[in-house]
Structure formats: structure tokens, C-alpha cells
Amino acid sequence: MAEPAHVPPADSRGSGATAAAAVSVARLVEAAASGDRSAWHALVERFAPTVWAIARGHRLGAADAADVSQTTWLRLVEHLHRIEQPERVGAWLATTARRESLRVLRLSGRQVPSGDDLELLPDLTAASSPEDRLVAEQRERVLTELVSNLPTRSQTLLRLLGADTPLSYREISEALDMPVGSIGPTRARALEQLKRLAVRAGVDPDDLVL
């Protein structure tokens, strides 16, 4: 049987590619529900960054985010045979991760983010050489400092839109509980605000690639 997993560290695509991706995801879900471990691990590999982004997006520390991630995958194991729309399991996972994150916040007595108040850590492309890694690490430090001043929902949105397996606007809308029509404007505002923060910090905005 599939086992839960945690991997620490979202609609401009063509309709044909989107449909093909949905079919592929649906087949993985069906195969995993039938006990195919390789299909389960493929689902984890594809959507773990999304789950992790949601958890970290609620200002959870690494340990709490790991717990949320683990619980989210456990919930999927429990409901794997009852997913009504297997092609949209990414949205199901994101929504579940959001609910689990809010639960952890409430249990700990911390403030629950709402509206435009949600956080994320920048996700940088892996560098291929030691020199590139040094540059990437420096850029990450700068980005980490700058993005901490962005509304957290804007930060999470940027992360989800930039993921290797991006969610559709509809799925992001459900996961973050925000209207589809506000996704584009929220992204644009976040990028503009990040650029202004970079300029004030004496950093070239062109060097900050999300």
C-alpha cells in the first residue's frame, strides 16, 4: 500500500498540454489507489513542493511544516480511493495542506493568516557549478530578507505559480481561497513590490529571479 512521505524543500499553459497533464495525474492517482508504489512516489515527487510551499506559506517553522506535509500525505492515503476528481489531486493536496496549516496555527495559539497575510521562502533554481551555487546562495539570502516584507499570500502565490508542476488558476483559487480573477493582479502587485524593496535595499531587481 502507498506510504506517506515528506520531501522538504502554481493559466497560461496550452489547453492540450493541460489536458494531457490532467490525464497523467489521474492515472497516477488510480494506480496508486491500486497499490502501485511507483505511482505513489511519482505523485509525491510531483506535488511535494506544492504542499511544502503551502505549509511554509503560513509562517510555520521547518518542524511544523514537516508535520503538516506528513499529515497532508496521510490524509491522501486515507482518501485515495474516494478522490472524485483524481486529475485535480494537486488542488486537493494544496487545500488539505492549507487546512492542516491553519489547524497547527490555532493549536499553537499563533495568529492565523488571512486575506493578503500569507508567507513563503523563495524557490531558486539549482545551480550547476560551485560558482553558480555561491551566486544562488547569495541571491537566496537577499530574497529571503526581501520577501519577508511581502504579504504572505502574494509570496505563496508566486511560489505556486513558479513550481515545476504548477497548479492551474482554478486549483490555486481553491487552495488559497481567493478569486481566480485576483490571481493575476496579486502576482503583478507582488512582483512590483518586490522590485521596489530591492531598489531600496540597493539590489538590482533584475538579479532577483523567482
N, C-alpha and C positions, 0 to 999 in steps of 0.2 A: 504494500500500500504506500501511497505517497507519504513523504515525511516533510514536516515543516522545515524551513531553512531561513537563515538570515544572512544577507550579504550587505554590509555597510557601504558606506561609500568610502506637452506636453502635447484654419484648416486649409493649409494651403496645398496639401498633397493631392495628387490626381485621384479622381474617383475610382479608376481601375486599380491603382496601387492600394488604395484604402480598402476596397472590397476584397482584394486578394489577401491582404494582411489580416482582415477580419476572419476570413475562411481559415487561414493558417492558425490563428489563435483559437478559434472554435474547435478545430481538430485536436489541438494540443490539450485543451480542456477535456474533451471527450476521451482522449487516450489516457490522460492522467486519471480520470474518474474510473477507467477500466483497469487501473493498476500499473500503467506504463510509467516506470520511474524516470526514463529518459525524457518523456513528455513533461513530467512534473518539474524536473530540473531545468528544462528549457523555459518553462513558464517563470520559474524563479529567476533565471538569468535575465529574462526579458523585462520583468516588471519589478524586480527588487529595487532598482534605482528610484522608481516612482514611489514605492512605499516608503523608502528611506527619506526621500525629499519631503513627503508629507509629514512624516514624524518630526524631522528636524525643523520643518517649517513652523512647528508650533512651539519653538523655543525649548524643546526638550534636550537634555544633555544626552551624550552618547549612550549611556546605560539605559535611560528611559526610552530613547529612540529604538534601541535594540530590542527592548521588551515589546514595544508597540509593533515593531516589524515581525517579531516572532509570533505575537498573538494574532496579527493580521493573517499570516500564513496558516496558522492553526485554524482560524475561522474558515479559511478557504477549504482546508481539508474536510472540515465538518459539513460544509455546504456544497462540496464539489459535485455531488450527484443531483443537486437541486438548483443549480445555476440556470435560470430560464433563458438567458441570452449569453451563451458561452463566448460569442465573438466580442462581447463587451466586458470581459473579465477584468481588464485593466481599470475600467471605471469602478467596478465592484471593489477591487482591491484598494483603490485610492479613497473611495468613500469609507470603507471599513477602517483604513488607517487613520483617516480624519476623526472618525468617531472614537477610536481607541485612544488617540492622542488627547482628545478633549476629556475623555474619562480619566486618563492619568493626571491631567492638569487639575481636574476637580478633586480627585482623591488626595492630591498633594497640597491642596489649598491655594494653588497659584492662580493668578489671573488667567482667565480663559480668553484667548484672542478672538476678536470679532471684527466684522467689517473689513477695513483695509489693514487690520493689525495681525499679520501672519509672517514668520522668518525663514530664511534659507541660507545655506552656505553655498558659495559658488562652486560650480562643477567645471573644472578645467580639463581640456583635452590632454591626455597623457603625452609627455614629452618623449622623444625617441633617442635623445643623446644626453650625456651628462650636462652639457652646456644648456640644452633646451630645458632640462629639468630644473636647473638653477633659475632660469628665467621664469619658468612656470611657477615655481615655488614663490618667487618674489612677487609675481603678479597675483598669486593666490592670497598672500598676506595683505596686499593692498586692497584687493577686492573684498576680503573678509572684513576689513575695517570699514570700507565704504558702504557695503551692502547692509551693515548693521544699522544704518541710518534710514534705510528704505522701509516703507510699510511692508509688513511681513507677507501679506497676501500677494503683493506685487513681486516680492522675491520668490515666493513659491511658484508663482505663475511662470516667471522666467525660467526657473529650473525645469518645470514640467514641459514647457514648450521647447526647451533645448535638449531634452532627453534623447538618447539613442533610439528609443522606441516611443515617440511622442504620442500622447493621447489626443483624440480629436477634441475640437472645441466643445462639443456636446458632452464628452466624458469629463473634461476639465470643469465645465459648468456644474455638473453633478457632484464631482469630487470636492470642489471648493465652495459649493453652494453660492454661485454667482451667475448672473445672467450671461448667456452666450454673447450678447451684444456688448458687454462691458469688458470682455477679454482683450480685444484689440486695443481699445483706448487705455486700459490698465497697463498693458505691456508697453505702450508708447510712453506713457507718463513715467513708468519705472525707469526706462532707458534714459529719458531726458533728465530725470532727477539724478540718476547715477552719473551722467556726464557732468552735471553741474557740481556734484560733490567732488568728482575727480579734478575738475578745474580749480576748485577752491583749495584742494589738497596739493596742487602743483603737479598733478599727474596728467599726462596726455590721455584724453578719453579714448583715442584710437588704440592705446595699449591695453585697454580693458576689454578683452574679448570673452563674452559669456558663452 
